[in-house]
Amino acid sequence: SVSKKENYFALLYIDNSIEIYDIAKKRAIFNLKNDVAKTSDAKVASPKFLQDLVVFPTLDGKIMVISIKDREVVRSIIVSSKEFFNNISFLDIVDDTLIASTSSDMYIFQEMEYRGSYLVRDVKVMEDKIYITTKYGELVELDFTLKELKKVKFEFANLLGFIKKGNNFYLIEDGGYLIVIDKEFKNKKVFNIQLDESYGFATDNTFYFDNVYYKVP
């Protein structure tokens, strides 16, 4: 995965090494080899720039904070120590809050650290709330301390992705269904849709699959 800011690329490679590349100098100014991860989930987070720091996700469940100026590791944080499928699949920084997730563990750092365990399918941060879908077919609303505010479970659902727009959540289920539920997790509608592929991704308002996309009105 890769991110860019000004003259710098921040890169995470398949062998779990990380690098900061200076475009103007046409060379790497920082490189660090980490332990090779045995397996990784399909979702891999991208590095984040924070002032003169780069916050790197890794494929073995860690977050590494690197100083561009000093070219050294400022901090290393273990999010999860699972043996398999332990890559950082979600990473974001909202104001002064760092939010990260693997497929099984969530981590928040602000003035204090907060940790939680969910079998995470997808994560979105919106304003002061965190929304996740789980491998148990749940949609969960959390605050920035990982306190659970609301939760709804869709029986037997394998949720592929979700979008929040306006007062509704739109969730794609791999059996070929679109679930629409209000922000209070109370009123829902279910629609049949064409879905030949069970892998795709969602932007702010559109679900994309191999040969079809669905745009939320």
Disulfide bonds with the S-S distance in Angstrom:
none
